[in-house]
Amino acid sequence: MKVAAYQAPLLPCGSMESVELIRKRVDWCESEGVEILCCPEAVLGGLADYAARPTDIAEKADVAVHARNVDIARAIENSVAVIRADVAGRTADLVSYGSSGIADPDGIVLQSAQRLNEDLLVTDLDTAPRKRRRGWDGSRNSTVMDE
């Protein structure tokens, strides 16, 4: 299955430009056989730093790297692909570094977006269920009871 994650540009609050940008990405994905397109929530915010000097925060805690590590951990522990769609860029008041990426069920990062740039990540994923999942599984945990 072909999937995509759209790292949208960071736009000023209330901008309707995002609707047109997403429409263009949907049209492109449909023409290229992409079955799933993940877009950032409301195309606002992302990993934006609300500080006077956002780079001060970025130097102390690399939020994009942390987000990627979380995606890898969730993929491995649940044996599922993780697709993250984020925003990236700068406005007069905000900076969002972007953390869009696609990790397979083994935690291998298949695609990763560039920092601070709009990007579209596309890859093929094997969607066949695994015979045995790693991680927490209630059916193998004797303390979990059915009601």
Contacts in CASP RR format, 6 or more apart in sequence:
PFRMAT RR
TARGET T0000
AUTHOR 0000-0000-0000
METHOD contacts of the structure
MODEL  1
MKVAAYQAPLLPCGSMESVELIRKRVDWCESEGVEILCCPEAVLGGLADY
AARPTDIAEKADVAVHARNVDIARAIENSVAVIRADVAGRTADLVSYGSS
GIADPDGIVLQSAQRLNEDLLVTDLDTAPRKRRRGWDGSRNSTVMDE
1 35 0 8 1.000
1 36 0 8 1.000
1 124 0 8 1.000
1 125 0 8 1.000
1 126 0 8 1.000
1 127 0 8 1.000
2 32 0 8 1.000
2 33 0 8 1.000
2 34 0 8 1.000
2 35 0 8 1.000
2 36 0 8 1.000
2 122 0 8 1.000
2 123 0 8 1.000
2 124 0 8 1.000
2 125 0 8 1.000
3 34 0 8 1.000
3 35 0 8 1.000
3 36 0 8 1.000
3 37 0 8 1.000
3 38 0 8 1.000
3 81 0 8 1.000
3 83 0 8 1.000
3 102 0 8 1.000
3 122 0 8 1.000
3 123 0 8 1.000
3 124 0 8 1.000
3 125 0 8 1.000
4 25 0 8 1.000
4 29 0 8 1.000
4 34 0 8 1.000
4 36 0 8 1.000
4 37 0 8 1.000
4 38 0 8 1.000
4 120 0 8 1.000
4 121 0 8 1.000
4 122 0 8 1.000
4 123 0 8 1.000
5 37 0 8 1.000
5 38 0 8 1.000
5 83 0 8 1.000
5 84 0 8 1.000
5 85 0 8 1.000
5 100 0 8 1.000
5 101 0 8 1.000
5 102 0 8 1.000
5 111 0 8 1.000
5 113 0 8 1.000
5 120 0 8 1.000
5 121 0 8 1.000
6 22 0 8 1.000
6 25 0 8 1.000
6 37 0 8 1.000
6 38 0 8 1.000
6 39 0 8 1.000
6 40 0 8 1.000
6 85 0 8 1.000
6 100 0 8 1.000
6 119 0 8 1.000
6 120 0 8 1.000
6 121 0 8 1.000
7 40 0 8 1.000
7 85 0 8 1.000
7 86 0 8 1.000
7 87 0 8 1.000
7 88 0 8 1.000
7 98 0 8 1.000
7 100 0 8 1.000
7 101 0 8 1.000
7 113 0 8 1.000
7 117 0 8 1.000
7 118 0 8 1.000
7 119 0 8 1.000
7 120 0 8 1.000
7 121 0 8 1.000
8 18 0 8 1.000
8 21 0 8 1.000
8 22 0 8 1.000
8 39 0 8 1.000
8 40 0 8 1.000
8 43 0 8 1.000
8 85 0 8 1.000
8 86 0 8 1.000
8 87 0 8 1.000
8 88 0 8 1.000
8 118 0 8 1.000
9 21 0 8 1.000
9 87 0 8 1.000
9 88 0 8 1.000
9 89 0 8 1.000
9 118 0 8 1.000
10 45 0 8 1.000
10 46 0 8 1.000
10 48 0 8 1.000
10 87 0 8 1.000
10 88 0 8 1.000
10 89 0 8 1.000
10 90 0 8 1.000
10 91 0 8 1.000
10 94 0 8 1.000
10 95 0 8 1.000
10 96 0 8 1.000
11 17 0 8 1.000
11 18 0 8 1.000
11 43 0 8 1.000
11 44 0 8 1.000
11 87 0 8 1.000
11 91 0 8 1.000
12 91 0 8 1.000
12 92 0 8 1.000
13 44 0 8 1.000
14 44 0 8 1.000
18 43 0 8 1.000
18 44 0 8 1.000
21 43 0 8 1.000
22 39 0 8 1.000
22 43 0 8 1.000
25 37 0 8 1.000
25 39 0 8 1.000
25 120 0 8 1.000
26 37 0 8 1.000
28 34 0 8 1.000
28 120 0 8 1.000
29 37 0 8 1.000
29 122 0 8 1.000
32 122 0 8 1.000
34 122 0 8 1.000
36 83 0 8 1.000
38 83 0 8 1.000
38 84 0 8 1.000
38 85 0 8 1.000
39 85 0 8 1.000
40 46 0 8 1.000
40 85 0 8 1.000
40 86 0 8 1.000
40 87 0 8 1.000
40 100 0 8 1.000
43 87 0 8 1.000
44 87 0 8 1.000
45 87 0 8 1.000
45 94 0 8 1.000
45 96 0 8 1.000
46 86 0 8 1.000
46 87 0 8 1.000
46 96 0 8 1.000
46 98 0 8 1.000
47 63 0 8 1.000
47 64 0 8 1.000
47 67 0 8 1.000
47 86 0 8 1.000
47 96 0 8 1.000
47 97 0 8 1.000
47 98 0 8 1.000
47 99 0 8 1.000
48 54 0 8 1.000
48 87 0 8 1.000
48 94 0 8 1.000
48 95 0 8 1.000
48 96 0 8 1.000
49 57 0 8 1.000
49 58 0 8 1.000
49 63 0 8 1.000
49 94 0 8 1.000
49 95 0 8 1.000
49 96 0 8 1.000
50 94 0 8 1.000
51 57 0 8 1.000
54 94 0 8 1.000
54 95 0 8 1.000
55 95 0 8 1.000
57 63 0 8 1.000
58 95 0 8 1.000
58 97 0 8 1.000
63 97 0 8 1.000
63 99 0 8 1.000
64 97 0 8 1.000
64 98 0 8 1.000
64 99 0 8 1.000
64 115 0 8 1.000
67 84 0 8 1.000
67 86 0 8 1.000
67 99 0 8 1.000
68 99 0 8 1.000
68 101 0 8 1.000
68 103 0 8 1.000
68 109 0 8 1.000
68 112 0 8 1.000
71 82 0 8 1.000
71 84 0 8 1.000
71 101 0 8 1.000
71 103 0 8 1.000
71 107 0 8 1.000
71 109 0 8 1.000
72 82 0 8 1.000
72 103 0 8 1.000
72 107 0 8 1.000
72 109 0 8 1.000
74 80 0 8 1.000
74 82 0 8 1.000
75 81 0 8 1.000
75 82 0 8 1.000
75 103 0 8 1.000
75 104 0 8 1.000
75 105 0 8 1.000
75 106 0 8 1.000
75 107 0 8 1.000
76 105 0 8 1.000
76 106 0 8 1.000
76 107 0 8 1.000
76 134 0 8 1.000
76 135 0 8 1.000
77 134 0 8 1.000
77 135 0 8 1.000
77 136 0 8 1.000
78 105 0 8 1.000
78 133 0 8 1.000
78 134 0 8 1.000
78 135 0 8 1.000
78 136 0 8 1.000
79 105 0 8 1.000
79 130 0 8 1.000
79 133 0 8 1.000
79 134 0 8 1.000
79 135 0 8 1.000
80 105 0 8 1.000
81 102 0 8 1.000
81 103 0 8 1.000
81 104 0 8 1.000
81 105 0 8 1.000
81 125 0 8 1.000
82 102 0 8 1.000
82 103 0 8 1.000
82 107 0 8 1.000
83 101 0 8 1.000
83 102 0 8 1.000
84 99 0 8 1.000
84 100 0 8 1.000
84 101 0 8 1.000
84 102 0 8 1.000
85 100 0 8 1.000
85 101 0 8 1.000
86 96 0 8 1.000
86 98 0 8 1.000
86 99 0 8 1.000
86 100 0 8 1.000
86 113 0 8 1.000
87 96 0 8 1.000
87 98 0 8 1.000
88 96 0 8 1.000
88 97 0 8 1.000
88 98 0 8 1.000
88 100 0 8 1.000
88 113 0 8 1.000
88 114 0 8 1.000
88 115 0 8 1.000
88 116 0 8 1.000
88 117 0 8 1.000
88 118 0 8 1.000
88 119 0 8 1.000
89 95 0 8 1.000
89 96 0 8 1.000
89 97 0 8 1.000
89 98 0 8 1.000
89 116 0 8 1.000
89 117 0 8 1.000
89 118 0 8 1.000
90 96 0 8 1.000
90 116 0 8 1.000
95 116 0 8 1.000
96 116 0 8 1.000
97 115 0 8 1.000
97 116 0 8 1.000
98 113 0 8 1.000
98 115 0 8 1.000
98 116 0 8 1.000
99 113 0 8 1.000
100 112 0 8 1.000
100 113 0 8 1.000
100 119 0 8 1.000
100 121 0 8 1.000
101 109 0 8 1.000
101 110 0 8 1.000
101 111 0 8 1.000
101 112 0 8 1.000
101 113 0 8 1.000
101 121 0 8 1.000
102 109 0 8 1.000
102 110 0 8 1.000
102 111 0 8 1.000
102 112 0 8 1.000
102 121 0 8 1.000
102 123 0 8 1.000
102 125 0 8 1.000
103 109 0 8 1.000
103 110 0 8 1.000
104 110 0 8 1.000
104 125 0 8 1.000
104 126 0 8 1.000
105 130 0 8 1.000
110 123 0 8 1.000
110 125 0 8 1.000
111 121 0 8 1.000
111 122 0 8 1.000
111 123 0 8 1.000
112 121 0 8 1.000
113 119 0 8 1.000
113 121 0 8 1.000
138 144 0 8 1.000
END
